[in-house]
Amino acid sequence: MIQKTIFYEDLEQVCYHFPKFCMKILIEDFNVKVERENIFKPTIGNESLHQDDNDNGARVVNFATSNL
């Protein structure tokens, strides 16, 4: 769990150095499950393959929404 926290902190530091108007594309296998809830729709859209989520899903959604 600590390794995940360090990874996301490092990732935020890297993204912080890019201007806000630049498009950022991350390509990585984050092992994410994001469930079909209305709260996630603005970030992931209407399509999700999962009925539930995992910790990685919550982390990626939080990262994406805080770094737009």
mmCIF file as Biopython writes it, N, C-alpha, C and O atoms, coordinates in Angstrom:
data_model
#
loop_
_atom_site.group_PDB
_atom_site.id
_atom_site.type_symbol
_atom_site.label_atom_id
_atom_site.label_alt_id
_atom_site.label_comp_id
_atom_site.label_asym_id
_atom_site.label_entity_id
_atom_site.label_seq_id
_atom_site.pdbx_PDB_ins_code
_atom_site.Cartn_x
_atom_site.Cartn_y
_atom_site.Cartn_z
_atom_site.occupancy
_atom_site.B_iso_or_equiv
_atom_site.auth_seq_id
_atom_site.auth_asym_id
_atom_site.pdbx_PDB_model_num
ATOM 1   N N  . MET A ? 1  ? 0.830   -1.193 0.000   1.0 0.0 1  A 1 
ATOM 2   C CA . MET A ? 1  ? 0.000   0.000  0.000   1.0 0.0 1  A 1 
ATOM 3   C C  . MET A ? 1  ? 0.875   1.258  0.000   1.0 0.0 1  A 1 
ATOM 4   O O  . MET A ? 1  ? 0.533   2.249  -0.646  1.0 0.0 1  A 1 
ATOM 5   N N  . ILE A ? 2  ? 1.984   1.223  0.710   1.0 0.0 2  A 1 
ATOM 6   C CA . ILE A ? 2  ? 2.872   2.381  0.753   1.0 0.0 2  A 1 
ATOM 7   C C  . ILE A ? 2  ? 3.474   2.632  -0.627  1.0 0.0 2  A 1 
ATOM 8   O O  . ILE A ? 2  ? 3.653   3.783  -1.026  1.0 0.0 2  A 1 
ATOM 9   N N  . GLN A ? 3  ? 3.784   1.565  -1.356  1.0 0.0 3  A 1 
ATOM 10  C CA . GLN A ? 3  ? 4.350   1.731  -2.694  1.0 0.0 3  A 1 
ATOM 11  C C  . GLN A ? 3  ? 3.363   2.436  -3.617  1.0 0.0 3  A 1 
ATOM 12  O O  . GLN A ? 3  ? 3.768   3.258  -4.439  1.0 0.0 3  A 1 
ATOM 13  N N  . LYS A ? 4  ? 2.079   2.130  -3.494  1.0 0.0 4  A 1 
ATOM 14  C CA . LYS A ? 4  ? 1.063   2.811  -4.306  1.0 0.0 4  A 1 
ATOM 15  C C  . LYS A ? 4  ? 1.019   4.298  -3.978  1.0 0.0 4  A 1 
ATOM 16  O O  . LYS A ? 4  ? 0.938   5.137  -4.874  1.0 0.0 4  A 1 
ATOM 17  N N  . THR A ? 5  ? 1.074   4.613  -2.701  1.0 0.0 5  A 1 
ATOM 18  C CA . THR A ? 5  ? 1.033   6.011  -2.277  1.0 0.0 5  A 1 
ATOM 19  C C  . THR A ? 5  ? 2.233   6.758  -2.819  1.0 0.0 5  A 1 
ATOM 20  O O  . THR A ? 5  ? 2.093   7.872  -3.322  1.0 0.0 5  A 1 
ATOM 21  N N  . ILE A ? 6  ? 3.402   6.168  -2.726  1.0 0.0 6  A 1 
ATOM 22  C CA . ILE A ? 6  ? 4.617   6.807  -3.255  1.0 0.0 6  A 1 
ATOM 23  C C  . ILE A ? 6  ? 4.512   6.976  -4.761  1.0 0.0 6  A 1 
ATOM 24  O O  . ILE A ? 6  ? 4.890   8.019  -5.292  1.0 0.0 6  A 1 
ATOM 25  N N  . PHE A ? 7  ? 3.999   5.956  -5.462  1.0 0.0 7  A 1 
ATOM 26  C CA . PHE A ? 7  ? 3.840   6.045  -6.905  1.0 0.0 7  A 1 
ATOM 27  C C  . PHE A ? 7  ? 2.948   7.218  -7.296  1.0 0.0 7  A 1 
ATOM 28  O O  . PHE A ? 7  ? 3.309   8.000  -8.176  1.0 0.0 7  A 1 
ATOM 29  N N  . TYR A ? 8  ? 1.786   7.352  -6.654  1.0 0.0 8  A 1 
ATOM 30  C CA . TYR A ? 8  ? 0.868   8.428  -7.007  1.0 0.0 8  A 1 
ATOM 31  C C  . TYR A ? 8  ? 1.412   9.800  -6.612  1.0 0.0 8  A 1 
ATOM 32  O O  . TYR A ? 8  ? 1.144   10.785 -7.299  1.0 0.0 8  A 1 
ATOM 33  N N  . GLU A ? 9  ? 2.164   9.880  -5.526  1.0 0.0 9  A 1 
ATOM 34  C CA . GLU A ? 9  ? 2.806   11.145 -5.169  1.0 0.0 9  A 1 
ATOM 35  C C  . GLU A ? 9  ? 3.845   11.534 -6.211  1.0 0.0 9  A 1 
ATOM 36  O O  . GLU A ? 9  ? 3.925   12.699 -6.600  1.0 0.0 9  A 1 
ATOM 37  N N  . ASP A ? 10 ? 4.644   10.569 -6.667  1.0 0.0 10 A 1 
ATOM 38  C CA . ASP A ? 10 ? 5.625   10.836 -7.720  1.0 0.0 10 A 1 
ATOM 39  C C  . ASP A ? 10 ? 4.944   11.229 -9.027  1.0 0.0 10 A 1 
ATOM 40  O O  . ASP A ? 10 ? 5.398   12.137 -9.724  1.0 0.0 10 A 1 
ATOM 41  N N  . LEU A ? 11 ? 3.860   10.544 -9.352  1.0 0.0 11 A 1 
ATOM 42  C CA . LEU A ? 11 ? 3.124   10.845 -10.572 1.0 0.0 11 A 1 
ATOM 43  C C  . LEU A ? 11 ? 2.553   12.265 -10.536 1.0 0.0 11 A 1 
ATOM 44  O O  . LEU A ? 11 ? 2.591   12.978 -11.539 1.0 0.0 11 A 1 
ATOM 45  N N  . GLU A ? 12 ? 2.030   12.668 -9.390  1.0 0.0 12 A 1 
ATOM 46  C CA . GLU A ? 12 ? 1.523   14.033 -9.248  1.0 0.0 12 A 1 
ATOM 47  C C  . GLU A ? 12 ? 2.628   15.059 -9.401  1.0 0.0 12 A 1 
ATOM 48  O O  . GLU A ? 12 ? 2.410   16.111 -10.003 1.0 0.0 12 A 1 
ATOM 49  N N  . GLN A ? 13 ? 3.804   14.776 -8.873  1.0 0.0 13 A 1 
ATOM 50  C CA . GLN A ? 13 ? 4.928   15.700 -9.013  1.0 0.0 13 A 1 
ATOM 51  C C  . GLN A ? 13 ? 5.342   15.845 -10.468 1.0 0.0 13 A 1 
ATOM 52  O O  . GLN A ? 13 ? 5.649   16.950 -10.917 1.0 0.0 13 A 1 
ATOM 53  N N  . VAL A ? 14 ? 5.355   14.755 -11.204 1.0 0.0 14 A 1 
ATOM 54  C CA . VAL A ? 14 ? 5.708   14.817 -12.628 1.0 0.0 14 A 1 
ATOM 55  C C  . VAL A ? 14 ? 4.667   15.636 -13.385 1.0 0.0 14 A 1 
ATOM 56  O O  . VAL A ? 14 ? 5.024   16.505 -14.180 1.0 0.0 14 A 1 
ATOM 57  N N  . CYS A ? 15 ? 3.394   15.371 -13.149 1.0 0.0 15 A 1 
ATOM 58  C CA . CYS A ? 15 ? 2.328   16.094 -13.857 1.0 0.0 15 A 1 
ATOM 59  C C  . CYS A ? 15 ? 2.270   17.556 -13.454 1.0 0.0 15 A 1 
ATOM 60  O O  . CYS A ? 15 ? 1.839   18.391 -14.250 1.0 0.0 15 A 1 
ATOM 61  N N  . TYR A ? 16 ? 2.684   17.884 -12.264 1.0 0.0 16 A 1 
ATOM 62  C CA . TYR A ? 16 ? 2.674   19.269 -11.788 1.0 0.0 16 A 1 
ATOM 63  C C  . TYR A ? 16 ? 3.575   20.151 -12.649 1.0 0.0 16 A 1 
ATOM 64  O O  . TYR A ? 16 ? 3.303   21.340 -12.815 1.0 0.0 16 A 1 
ATOM 65  N N  . HIS A ? 17 ? 4.640   19.580 -13.193 1.0 0.0 17 A 1 
ATOM 66  C CA . HIS A ? 17 ? 5.605   20.354 -13.974 1.0 0.0 17 A 1 
ATOM 67  C C  . HIS A ? 17 ? 5.134   20.648 -15.403 1.0 0.0 17 A 1 
ATOM 68  O O  . HIS A ? 17 ? 5.754   21.453 -16.098 1.0 0.0 17 A 1 
ATOM 69  N N  . PHE A ? 18 ? 4.060   20.015 -15.846 1.0 0.0 18 A 1 
ATOM 70  C CA . PHE A ? 18 ? 3.522   20.289 -17.170 1.0 0.0 18 A 1 
ATOM 71  C C  . PHE A ? 18 ? 2.518   21.425 -17.088 1.0 0.0 18 A 1 
ATOM 72  O O  . PHE A ? 18 ? 1.758   21.501 -16.123 1.0 0.0 18 A 1 
ATOM 73  N N  . PRO A ? 19 ? 2.496   22.312 -18.081 1.0 0.0 19 A 1 
ATOM 74  C CA . PRO A ? 19 ? 1.487   23.377 -18.066 1.0 0.0 19 A 1 
ATOM 75  C C  . PRO A ? 19 ? 0.078   22.798 -18.093 1.0 0.0 19 A 1 
ATOM 76  O O  . PRO A ? 19 ? -0.148  21.728 -18.657 1.0 0.0 19 A 1 
ATOM 77  N N  . LYS A ? 20 ? -0.864  23.504 -17.484 1.0 0.0 20 A 1 
ATOM 78  C CA . LYS A ? 20 ? -2.254  23.035 -17.403 1.0 0.0 20 A 1 
ATOM 79  C C  . LYS A ? 20 ? -2.897  22.887 -18.775 1.0 0.0 20 A 1 
ATOM 80  O O  . LYS A ? 20 ? -3.779  22.048 -18.954 1.0 0.0 20 A 1 
ATOM 81  N N  . PHE A ? 21 ? -2.471  23.688 -19.745 1.0 0.0 21 A 1 
ATOM 82  C CA . PHE A ? 21 ? -3.133  23.632 -21.047 1.0 0.0 21 A 1 
ATOM 83  C C  . PHE A ? 21 ? -2.614  22.500 -21.921 1.0 0.0 21 A 1 
ATOM 84  O O  . PHE A ? 21 ? -3.152  22.281 -23.007 1.0 0.0 21 A 1 
ATOM 85  N N  . CYS A ? 22 ? -1.602  21.783 -21.494 1.0 0.0 22 A 1 
ATOM 86  C CA . CYS A ? 22 ? -1.101  20.645 -22.263 1.0 0.0 22 A 1 
ATOM 87  C C  . CYS A ? 22 ? -1.961  19.414 -22.005 1.0 0.0 22 A 1 
ATOM 88  O O  . CYS A ? 22 ? -2.419  19.181 -20.887 1.0 0.0 22 A 1 
ATOM 89  N N  . MET A ? 23 ? -2.170  18.638 -23.053 1.0 0.0 23 A 1 
ATOM 90  C CA . MET A ? 23 ? -2.895  17.390 -22.908 1.0 0.0 23 A 1 
ATOM 91  C C  . MET A ? 23 ? -1.937  16.364 -22.333 1.0 0.0 23 A 1 
ATOM 92  O O  . MET A ? 23 ? -0.798  16.240 -22.784 1.0 0.0 23 A 1 
ATOM 93  N N  . LYS A ? 24 ? -2.401  15.641 -21.347 1.0 0.0 24 A 1 
ATOM 94  C CA . LYS A ? 24 ? -1.588  14.604 -20.723 1.0 0.0 24 A 1 
ATOM 95  C C  . LYS A ? 24 ? -2.237  13.259 -20.993 1.0 0.0 24 A 1 
ATOM 96  O O  . LYS A ? 24 ? -3.430  13.069 -20.757 1.0 0.0 24 A 1 
ATOM 97  N N  . ILE A ? 25 ? -1.440  12.338 -21.486 1.0 0.0 25 A 1 
ATOM 98  C CA . ILE A ? 25 ? -1.937  10.990 -21.734 1.0 0.0 25 A 1 
ATOM 99  C C  . ILE A ? 25 ? -1.062  10.030 -20.935 1.0 0.0 25 A 1 
ATOM 100 O O  . ILE A ? 25 ? 0.156   9.986  -21.110 1.0 0.0 25 A 1 
ATOM 101 N N  . LEU A ? 26 ? -1.695  9.272  -20.068 1.0 0.0 26 A 1 
ATOM 102 C CA . LEU A ? 26 ? -0.988  8.267  -19.283 1.0 0.0 26 A 1 
ATOM 103 C C  . LEU A ? 26 ? -1.285  6.901  -19.857 1.0 0.0 26 A 1 
ATOM 104 O O  . LEU A ? 26 ? -2.442  6.547  -20.084 1.0 0.0 26 A 1 
ATOM 105 N N  . ILE A ? 27 ? -0.250  6.149  -20.086 1.0 0.0 27 A 1 
ATOM 106 C CA . ILE A ? 27 ? -0.416  4.776  -20.568 1.0 0.0 27 A 1 
ATOM 107 C C  . ILE A ? 27 ? 0.245   3.864  -19.549 1.0 0.0 27 A 1 
ATOM 108 O O  . ILE A ? 27 ? 1.465   3.861  -19.385 1.0 0.0 27 A 1 
ATOM 109 N N  . GLU A ? 28 ? -0.576  3.106  -18.882 1.0 0.0 28 A 1 
ATOM 110 C CA . GLU A ? 28 ? -0.084  2.240  -17.810 1.0 0.0 28 A 1 
ATOM 111 C C  . GLU A ? 28 ? -1.175  1.250  -17.470 1.0 0.0 28 A 1 
ATOM 112 O O  . GLU A ? 28 ? -2.358  1.545  -17.643 1.0 0.0 28 A 1 
ATOM 113 N N  . ASP A ? 29 ? -0.804  0.102  -16.997 1.0 0.0 29 A 1 
ATOM 114 C CA . ASP A ? 29 ? -1.775  -0.852 -16.489 1.0 0.0 29 A 1 
ATOM 115 C C  . ASP A ? 29 ? -1.940  -0.569 -15.004 1.0 0.0 29 A 1 
ATOM 116 O O  . ASP A ? 29 ? -1.133  -1.015 -14.189 1.0 0.0 29 A 1 
ATOM 117 N N  . PHE A ? 30 ? -2.981  0.170  -14.655 1.0 0.0 30 A 1 
ATOM 118 C CA . PHE A ? 30 ? -3.218  0.554  -13.279 1.0 0.0 30 A 1 
ATOM 119 C C  . PHE A ? 30 ? -4.028  -0.491 -12.512 1.0 0.0 30 A 1 
ATOM 120 O O  . PHE A ? 30 ? -4.277  -0.319 -11.319 1.0 0.0 30 A 1 
ATOM 121 N N  . ASN A ? 31 ? -4.443  -1.574 -13.181 1.0 0.0 31 A 1 
ATOM 122 C CA . ASN A ? 31 ? -5.260  -2.620 -12.560 1.0 0.0 31 A 1 
ATOM 123 C C  . ASN A ? 31 ? -6.485  -2.001 -11.877 1.0 0.0 31 A 1 
ATOM 124 O O  . ASN A ? 31 ? -6.726  -2.199 -10.686 1.0 0.0 31 A 1 
ATOM 125 N N  . VAL A ? 32 ? -7.236  -1.259 -12.659 1.0 0.0 32 A 1 
ATOM 126 C CA . VAL A ? 32 ? -8.343  -0.453 -12.139 1.0 0.0 32 A 1 
ATOM 127 C C  . VAL A ? 32 ? -9.688  -1.126 -12.367 1.0 0.0 32 A 1 
ATOM 128 O O  . VAL A ? 32 ? -9.953  -1.689 -13.430 1.0 0.0 32 A 1 
ATOM 129 N N  . LYS A ? 33 ? -10.521 -1.054 -11.350 1.0 0.0 33 A 1 
ATOM 130 C CA . LYS A ? 33 ? -11.936 -1.399 -11.471 1.0 0.0 33 A 1 
ATOM 131 C C  . LYS A ? 33 ? -12.721 -0.202 -10.961 1.0 0.0 33 A 1 
ATOM 132 O O  . LYS A ? 33 ? -12.565 0.214  -9.813  1.0 0.0 33 A 1 
ATOM 133 N N  . VAL A ? 34 ? -13.561 0.343  -11.822 1.0 0.0 34 A 1 
ATOM 134 C CA . VAL A ? 34 ? -14.402 1.482  -11.436 1.0 0.0 34 A 1 
ATOM 135 C C  . VAL A ? 34 ? -15.846 1.080  -11.694 1.0 0.0 34 A 1 
ATOM 136 O O  . VAL A ? 34 ? -16.216 0.716  -12.810 1.0 0.0 34 A 1 
ATOM 137 N N  . GLU A ? 35 ? -16.644 1.153  -10.653 1.0 0.0 35 A 1 
ATOM 138 C CA . GLU A ? 35 ? -18.033 0.700  -10.777 1.0 0.0 35 A 1 
ATOM 139 C C  . GLU A ? 35 ? -18.909 1.721  -11.487 1.0 0.0 35 A 1 
ATOM 140 O O  . GLU A ? 35 ? -18.519 2.871  -11.686 1.0 0.0 35 A 1 
ATOM 141 N N  . ARG A ? 36 ? -20.075 1.283  -11.855 1.0 0.0 36 A 1 
ATOM 142 C CA . ARG A ? 36 ? -21.049 2.123  -12.568 1.0 0.0 36 A 1 
ATOM 143 C C  . ARG A ? 36 ? -21.875 2.928  -11.580 1.0 0.0 36 A 1 
ATOM 144 O O  . ARG A ? 36 ? -23.011 2.563  -11.279 1.0 0.0 36 A 1 
ATOM 145 N N  . GLU A ? 37 ? -21.325 3.997  -11.084 1.0 0.0 37 A 1 
ATOM 146 C CA . GLU A ? 37 ? -22.049 4.894  -10.187 1.0 0.0 37 A 1 
ATOM 147 C C  . GLU A ? 37 ? -22.092 6.280  -10.815 1.0 0.0 37 A 1 
ATOM 148 O O  . GLU A ? 37 ? -21.185 6.669  -11.551 1.0 0.0 37 A 1 
ATOM 149 N N  . ASN A ? 38 ? -23.139 7.007  -10.520 1.0 0.0 38 A 1 
ATOM 150 C CA . ASN A ? 38 ? -23.284 8.348  -11.083 1.0 0.0 38 A 1 
ATOM 151 C C  . ASN A ? 38 ? -22.119 9.259  -10.718 1.0 0.0 38 A 1 
ATOM 152 O O  . ASN A ? 38 ? -21.764 10.148 -11.492 1.0 0.0 38 A 1 
ATOM 153 N N  . ILE A ? 39 ? -21.529 9.051  -9.565  1.0 0.0 39 A 1 
ATOM 154 C CA . ILE A ? 39 ? -20.435 9.915  -9.120  1.0 0.0 39 A 1 
ATOM 155 C C  . ILE A ? 39 ? -19.209 9.790  -10.037 1.0 0.0 39 A 1 
ATOM 156 O O  . ILE A ? 39 ? -18.440 10.743 -10.163 1.0 0.0 39 A 1 
ATOM 157 N N  . PHE A ? 40 ? -19.017 8.639  -10.672 1.0 0.0 40 A 1 
ATOM 158 C CA . PHE A ? 40 ? -17.860 8.423  -11.535 1.0 0.0 40 A 1 
ATOM 159 C C  . PHE A ? 40 ? -18.120 8.811  -12.991 1.0 0.0 40 A 1 
ATOM 160 O O  . PHE A ? 40 ? -17.166 8.938  -13.759 1.0 0.0 40 A 1 
ATOM 161 N N  . LYS A ? 41 ? -19.360 9.002  -13.390 1.0 0.0 41 A 1 
ATOM 162 C CA . LYS A ? 41 ? -19.694 9.252  -14.797 1.0 0.0 41 A 1 
ATOM 163 C C  . LYS A ? 41 ? -18.993 10.459 -15.418 1.0 0.0 41 A 1 
ATOM 164 O O  . LYS A ? 41 ? -18.596 10.376 -16.580 1.0 0.0 41 A 1 
ATOM 165 N N  . PRO A ? 42 ? -18.817 11.584 -14.701 1.0 0.0 42 A 1 
ATOM 166 C CA . PRO A ? 42 ? -18.103 12.695 -15.328 1.0 0.0 42 A 1 
ATOM 167 C C  . PRO A ? 42 ? -16.659 12.349 -15.693 1.0 0.0 42 A 1 
ATOM 168 O O  . PRO A ? 42 ? -16.089 12.946 -16.606 1.0 0.0 42 A 1 
ATOM 169 N N  . THR A ? 43 ? -16.081 11.408 -14.997 1.0 0.0 43 A 1 
ATOM 170 C CA . THR A ? 43 ? -14.686 11.051 -15.246 1.0 0.0 43 A 1 
ATOM 171 C C  . THR A ? 43 ? -14.549 9.897  -16.226 1.0 0.0 43 A 1 
ATOM 172 O O  . THR A ? 43 ? -13.722 9.961  -17.135 1.0 0.0 43 A 1 
ATOM 173 N N  . ILE A ? 44 ? -15.340 8.846  -16.061 1.0 0.0 44 A 1 
ATOM 174 C CA . ILE A ? 44 ? -15.171 7.653  -16.892 1.0 0.0 44 A 1 
ATOM 175 C C  . ILE A ? 44 ? -16.260 7.479  -17.939 1.0 0.0 44 A 1 
ATOM 176 O O  . ILE A ? 44 ? -16.151 6.605  -18.799 1.0 0.0 44 A 1 
ATOM 177 N N  . GLY A ? 45 ? -17.293 8.281  -17.884 1.0 0.0 45 A 1 
ATOM 178 C CA . GLY A ? 45 ? -18.382 8.156  -18.845 1.0 0.0 45 A 1 
ATOM 179 C C  . GLY A ? 45 ? -19.408 7.131  -18.413 1.0 0.0 45 A 1 
ATOM 180 O O  . GLY A ? 45 ? -19.435 6.713  -17.255 1.0 0.0 45 A 1 
ATOM 181 N N  . ASN A ? 46 ? -20.250 6.728  -19.345 1.0 0.0 46 A 1 
ATOM 182 C CA . ASN A ? 46 ? -21.343 5.800  -19.050 1.0 0.0 46 A 1 
ATOM 183 C C  . ASN A ? 46 ? -20.934 4.338  -19.092 1.0 0.0 46 A 1 
ATOM 184 O O  . ASN A ? 46 ? -21.659 3.472  -18.603 1.0 0.0 46 A 1 
ATOM 185 N N  . GLU A ? 47 ? -19.787 4.063  -19.668 1.0 0.0 47 A 1 
ATOM 186 C CA . GLU A ? 47 ? -19.407 2.671  -19.884 1.0 0.0 47 A 1 
ATOM 187 C C  . GLU A ? 47 ? -18.382 2.215  -18.862 1.0 0.0 47 A 1 
ATOM 188 O O  . GLU A ? 47 ? -17.306 2.803  -18.750 1.0 0.0 47 A 1 
ATOM 189 N N  . SER A ? 48 ? -18.707 1.183  -18.129 1.0 0.0 48 A 1 
ATOM 190 C CA . SER A ? 48 ? -17.776 0.521  -17.220 1.0 0.0 48 A 1 
ATOM 191 C C  . SER A ? 48 ? -18.092 -0.957 -17.253 1.0 0.0 48 A 1 
ATOM 192 O O  . SER A ? 48 ? -19.255 -1.354 -17.329 1.0 0.0 48 A 1 
ATOM 193 N N  . LEU A ? 49 ? -17.070 -1.756 -17.198 1.0 0.0 49 A 1 
ATOM 194 C CA . LEU A ? 49 ? -17.253 -3.199 -17.259 1.0 0.0 49 A 1 
ATOM 195 C C  . LEU A ? 49 ? -17.452 -3.825 -15.883 1.0 0.0 49 A 1 
ATOM 196 O O  . LEU A ? 49 ? -17.688 -5.029 -15.777 1.0 0.0 49 A 1 
ATOM 197 N N  . HIS A ? 50 ? -17.358 -3.022 -14.837 1.0 0.0 50 A 1 
ATOM 198 C CA . HIS A ? 50 ? -17.328 -3.568 -13.488 1.0 0.0 50 A 1 
ATOM 199 C C  . HIS A ? 50 ? -18.567 -3.181 -12.680 1.0 0.0 50 A 1 
ATOM 200 O O  . HIS A ? 50 ? -19.114 -2.089 -12.831 1.0 0.0 50 A 1 
ATOM 201 N N  . GLN A ? 51 ? -18.985 -4.097 -11.829 1.0 0.0 51 A 1 
ATOM 202 C CA . GLN A ? 51 ? -20.084 -3.840 -10.911 1.0 0.0 51 A 1 
ATOM 203 C C  . GLN A ? 51 ? -19.592 -3.252 -9.597  1.0 0.0 51 A 1 
ATOM 204 O O  . GLN A ? 51 ? -20.380 -2.694 -8.834  1.0 0.0 51 A 1 
ATOM 205 N N  . ASP A ? 52 ? -18.308 -3.373 -9.328  1.0 0.0 52 A 1 
ATOM 206 C CA . ASP A ? 52 ? -17.721 -2.831 -8.111  1.0 0.0 52 A 1 
ATOM 207 C C  . ASP A ? 52 ? -16.393 -2.174 -8.454  1.0 0.0 52 A 1 
ATOM 208 O O  . ASP A ? 52 ? -15.928 -2.249 -9.591  1.0 0.0 52 A 1 
ATOM 209 N N  . ASP A ? 53 ? -15.786 -1.527 -7.459  1.0 0.0 53 A 1 
ATOM 210 C CA . ASP A ? 53 ? -14.506 -0.879 -7.707  1.0 0.0 53 A 1 
ATOM 211 C C  . ASP A ? 53 ? -13.467 -1.420 -6.738  1.0 0.0 53 A 1 
ATOM 212 O O  . ASP A ? 53 ? -13.781 -2.156 -5.802  1.0 0.0 53 A 1 
ATOM 213 N N  . ASN A ? 54 ? -12.220 -1.034 -6.988  1.0 0.0 54 A 1 
ATOM 214 C CA . ASN A ? 54 ? -11.152 -1.400 -6.067  1.0 0.0 54 A 1 
ATOM 215 C C  . ASN A ? 54 ? -10.373 -0.136 -5.701  1.0 0.0 54 A 1 
ATOM 216 O O  . ASN A ? 54 ? -10.652 0.948  -6.214  1.0 0.0 54 A 1 
ATOM 217 N N  . ASP A ? 55 ? -9.413  -0.287 -4.826  1.0 0.0 55 A 1 
ATOM 218 C CA . ASP A ? 55 ? -8.627  0.850  -4.357  1.0 0.0 55 A 1 
ATOM 219 C C  . ASP A ? 55 ? -7.926  1.548  -5.520  1.0 0.0 55 A 1 
ATOM 220 O O  . ASP A ? 55 ? -7.824  2.775  -5.537  1.0 0.0 55 A 1 
ATOM 221 N N  . ASN A ? 56 ? -7.446  0.776  -6.484  1.0 0.0 56 A 1 
ATOM 222 C CA . ASN A ? 56 ? -6.775  1.372  -7.636  1.0 0.0 56 A 1 
ATOM 223 C C  . ASN A ? 56 ? -7.735  2.240  -8.439  1.0 0.0 56 A 1 
ATOM 224 O O  . ASN A ? 56 ? -7.347  3.295  -8.941  1.0 0.0 56 A 1 
ATOM 225 N N  . GLY A ? 57 ? -8.976  1.805  -8.562  1.0 0.0 57 A 1 
ATOM 226 C CA . GLY A ? 57 ? -9.964  2.591  -9.291  1.0 0.0 57 A 1 
ATOM 227 C C  . GLY A ? 57 ? -10.202 3.931  -8.631  1.0 0.0 57 A 1 
ATOM 228 O O  . GLY A ? 57 ? -10.245 4.960  -9.306  1.0 0.0 57 A 1 
ATOM 229 N N  . ALA A ? 58 ? -10.356 3.930  -7.332  1.0 0.0 58 A 1 
ATOM 230 C CA . ALA A ? 58 ? -10.568 5.181  -6.605  1.0 0.0 58 A 1 
ATOM 231 C C  . ALA A ? 58 ? -9.356  6.089  -6.732  1.0 0.0 58 A 1 
ATOM 232 O O  . ALA A ? 58 ? -9.507  7.301  -6.890  1.0 0.0 58 A 1 
ATOM 233 N N  . ARG A ? 59 ? -8.169  5.531  -6.665  1.0 0.0 59 A 1 
ATOM 234 C CA . ARG A ? 59 ? -6.951  6.340  -6.789  1.0 0.0 59 A 1 
ATOM 235 C C  . ARG A ? 59 ? -6.840  6.982  -8.174  1.0 0.0 59 A 1 
ATOM 236 O O  . ARG A ? 59 ? -6.514  8.163  -8.293  1.0 0.0 59 A 1 
ATOM 237 N N  . VAL A ? 60 ? -7.113  6.200  -9.211  1.0 0.0 60 A 1 
ATOM 238 C CA . VAL A ? 60 ? -7.002  6.741  -10.571 1.0 0.0 60 A 1 
ATOM 239 C C  . VAL A ? 60 ? -8.048  7.821  -10.819 1.0 0.0 60 A 1 
ATOM 240 O O  . VAL A ? 60 ? -7.735  8.852  -11.414 1.0 0.0 60 A 1 
ATOM 241 N N  . VAL A ? 61 ? -9.273  7.606  -10.379 1.0 0.0 61 A 1 
ATOM 242 C CA . VAL A ? 61 ? -10.316 8.622  -10.546 1.0 0.0 61 A 1 
ATOM 243 C C  . VAL A ? 61 ? -9.951  9.881  -9.776  1.0 0.0 61 A 1 
ATOM 244 O O  . VAL A ? 61 ? -10.096 10.983 -10.305 1.0 0.0 61 A 1 
ATOM 245 N N  . ASN A ? 62 ? -9.485  9.746  -8.549  1.0 0.0 62 A 1 
ATOM 246 C CA . ASN A ? 62 ? -9.063  10.921 -7.775  1.0 0.0 62 A 1 
ATOM 247 C C  . ASN A ? 62 ? -7.902  11.634 -8.442  1.0 0.0 62 A 1 
ATOM 248 O O  . ASN A ? 62 ? -7.869  12.864 -8.487  1.0 0.0 62 A 1 
ATOM 249 N N  . PHE A ? 63 ? -6.953  10.875 -8.958  1.0 0.0 63 A 1 
ATOM 250 C CA . PHE A ? 63 ? -5.815  11.485 -9.655  1.0 0.0 63 A 1 
ATOM 251 C C  . PHE A ? 63 ? -6.284  12.237 -10.896 1.0 0.0 63 A 1 
ATOM 252 O O  . PHE A ? 63 ? -5.874  13.374 -11.130 1.0 0.0 63 A 1 
ATOM 253 N N  . ALA A ? 64 ? -7.136  11.605 -11.684 1.0 0.0 64 A 1 
ATOM 254 C CA . ALA A ? 64 ? -7.606  12.229 -12.922 1.0 0.0 64 A 1 
ATOM 255 C C  . ALA A ? 64 ? -8.389  13.502 -12.658 1.0 0.0 64 A 1 
ATOM 256 O O  . ALA A ? 64 ? -8.217  14.491 -13.371 1.0 0.0 64 A 1 
ATOM 257 N N  . THR A ? 65 ? -9.234  13.496 -11.660 1.0 0.0 65 A 1 
ATOM 258 C CA . THR A ? 65 ? -10.048 14.688 -11.393 1.0 0.0 65 A 1 
ATOM 259 C C  . THR A ? 65 ? -9.243  15.801 -10.744 1.0 0.0 65 A 1 
ATOM 260 O O  . THR A ? 65 ? -9.572  16.974 -10.918 1.0 0.0 65 A 1 
ATOM 261 N N  . SER A ? 66 ? -8.212  15.469 -10.011 1.0 0.0 66 A 1 
ATOM 262 C CA . SER A ? 66 ? -7.417  16.523 -9.354  1.0 0.0 66 A 1 
ATOM 263 C C  . SER A ? 66 ? -6.343  17.083 -10.262 1.0 0.0 66 A 1 
ATOM 264 O O  . SER A ? 66 ? -5.753  18.115 -9.941  1.0 0.0 66 A 1 
ATOM 265 N N  . ASN A ? 67 ? -6.068  16.435 -11.387 1.0 0.0 67 A 1 
ATOM 266 C CA . ASN A ? 67 ? -4.994  16.875 -12.269 1.0 0.0 67 A 1 
ATOM 267 C C  . ASN A ? 67 ? -5.495  17.264 -13.651 1.0 0.0 67 A 1 
ATOM 268 O O  . ASN A ? 67 ? -4.745  17.181 -14.624 1.0 0.0 67 A 1 
ATOM 269 N N  . LEU A ? 68 ? -6.739  17.685 -13.753 1.0 0.0 68 A 1 
ATOM 270 C CA . LEU A ? 68 ? -7.273  18.118 -15.052 1.0 0.0 68 A 1 
ATOM 271 C C  . LEU A ? 68 ? -6.826  19.517 -15.377 1.0 0.0 68 A 1 
ATOM 272 O O  . LEU A ? 68 ? -7.177  20.049 -16.430 1.0 0.0 68 A 1 
#
